[in-house]
Amino acid sequence: MSTDTVPNQPPTNRLVLSRAEAWVVHHVVLAHLLDEDADADEQPWWALEAAEKLEGDDARFTAFEAWRLRCALLDYAGEDGTPDADVALSVAIVDRIEREFDGPPAALC
């Protein structure tokens, strides 16, 4: 587990994703960003950060971001109609987050 620290910023870990896993994460965060039921003034910052990191090829996440992504992936995997392949990929990413990141942060408990 490699972490980088910058003064006044929480440490980050790189979340290594296959191309297929990156597409699932992209789909999940995009769904949160485009959620029509959400308050327009309260776009989920964690989803925006994740999308930017994926598009910038720097998938370094704080523990909070990773565990928030974990929650979203579990929700997606549990939805009716989620393709079996996406469920398997989501579970694999969740397992990796649980192994590689400290957590869960108190703010998510």
C-alpha positions as CSV (number, residue, x, y, z in Angstrom):
1,M,0.0,0.0,0.0
2,S,1.6,3.2,-1.1
3,T,0.5,6.5,0.4
4,D,1.5,10.0,-0.4
5,T,1.2,12.8,2.1
6,V,1.0,16.5,1.4
7,P,1.0,19.0,4.3
8,N,-2.6,19.8,5.4
9,Q,-4.1,17.1,3.1
10,P,-5.1,13.6,4.0
11,P,-3.0,10.7,2.6
12,T,-4.0,9.0,-0.6
13,N,-3.7,5.5,-2.0
14,R,-3.7,4.6,-5.6
15,L,-6.7,2.4,-6.5
16,V,-5.5,0.2,-9.4
17,L,-8.5,-0.5,-11.7
18,S,-8.7,-2.6,-14.8
19,R,-10.3,-0.9,-17.8
20,A,-13.6,-2.7,-17.1
21,E,-13.5,-1.7,-13.5
22,A,-12.8,1.9,-14.4
23,W,-15.9,1.9,-16.6
24,V,-18.0,0.6,-13.8
25,V,-16.7,3.2,-11.4
26,H,-17.2,5.9,-14.1
27,H,-20.8,4.7,-14.6
28,V,-21.5,4.8,-10.8
29,V,-20.1,8.2,-10.2
30,L,-21.7,9.6,-13.3
31,A,-25.1,8.3,-12.1
32,H,-24.6,10.2,-8.9
33,L,-23.6,13.4,-10.7
34,L,-26.6,13.2,-13.0
35,D,-29.1,12.1,-10.4
36,E,-32.3,14.1,-11.2
37,D,-33.7,13.5,-7.7
38,A,-30.7,15.2,-6.0
39,D,-30.7,18.8,-5.0
40,A,-29.0,20.7,-7.9
41,D,-27.0,22.8,-5.3
42,E,-25.6,19.7,-3.6
43,Q,-23.8,17.8,-6.3
44,P,-21.8,15.0,-4.6
45,W,-18.2,16.3,-4.4
46,W,-16.8,12.8,-3.9
47,A,-18.3,11.7,-7.2
48,L,-16.9,14.7,-9.0
49,E,-13.5,14.1,-7.5
50,A,-13.6,10.4,-8.5
51,A,-14.6,11.3,-12.1
52,E,-11.8,13.8,-12.4
53,K,-9.2,11.4,-11.0
54,L,-10.3,8.6,-13.4
55,E,-10.2,11.0,-16.4
56,G,-6.8,12.3,-15.4
57,D,-5.4,8.8,-14.9
58,D,-4.5,9.5,-11.3
59,A,-6.8,7.2,-9.3
60,R,-5.4,8.3,-5.9
61,F,-8.2,8.4,-3.3
62,T,-8.4,9.5,0.3
63,A,-9.9,6.9,2.7
64,F,-13.1,8.9,2.8
65,E,-13.4,9.0,-1.0
66,A,-12.6,5.3,-1.4
67,W,-15.1,4.3,1.3
68,R,-17.8,6.6,-0.2
69,L,-17.2,5.0,-3.6
70,R,-17.5,1.6,-1.8
71,C,-20.9,2.5,-0.6
72,A,-22.0,3.6,-4.1
73,L,-20.6,0.4,-5.7
74,L,-22.5,-1.7,-3.1
75,D,-25.7,0.1,-3.9
76,Y,-25.2,-0.3,-7.6
77,A,-24.4,-4.0,-7.2
78,G,-27.6,-4.5,-5.2
79,E,-29.9,-2.8,-7.7
80,D,-32.3,-4.9,-9.8
81,G,-31.1,-4.9,-13.4
82,T,-27.4,-4.4,-12.7
83,P,-25.6,-6.7,-15.2
84,D,-24.0,-9.7,-13.6
85,A,-20.6,-8.6,-15.0
86,D,-20.9,-5.2,-13.3
87,V,-21.9,-6.8,-10.0
88,A,-18.8,-9.0,-10.1
89,L,-16.6,-6.0,-11.0
90,S,-18.2,-3.8,-8.3
91,V,-17.6,-6.5,-5.6
92,A,-14.0,-6.9,-6.7
93,I,-13.4,-3.2,-6.3
94,V,-15.2,-3.2,-2.9
95,D,-13.0,-6.0,-1.8
96,R,-9.9,-4.1,-2.9
97,I,-11.0,-0.9,-1.1
98,E,-11.6,-2.9,2.1
99,R,-8.1,-4.4,1.9
100,E,-6.1,-1.4,0.8
101,F,-7.7,1.6,2.7
102,D,-8.0,2.4,6.3
103,G,-11.5,2.9,7.3
104,P,-14.3,3.3,7.3
105,P,-14.0,7.0,8.3
106,A,-16.2,8.0,11.2
107,A,-18.1,10.4,8.9
108,L,-19.5,7.4,7.1
109,C,-20.4,5.4,10.1
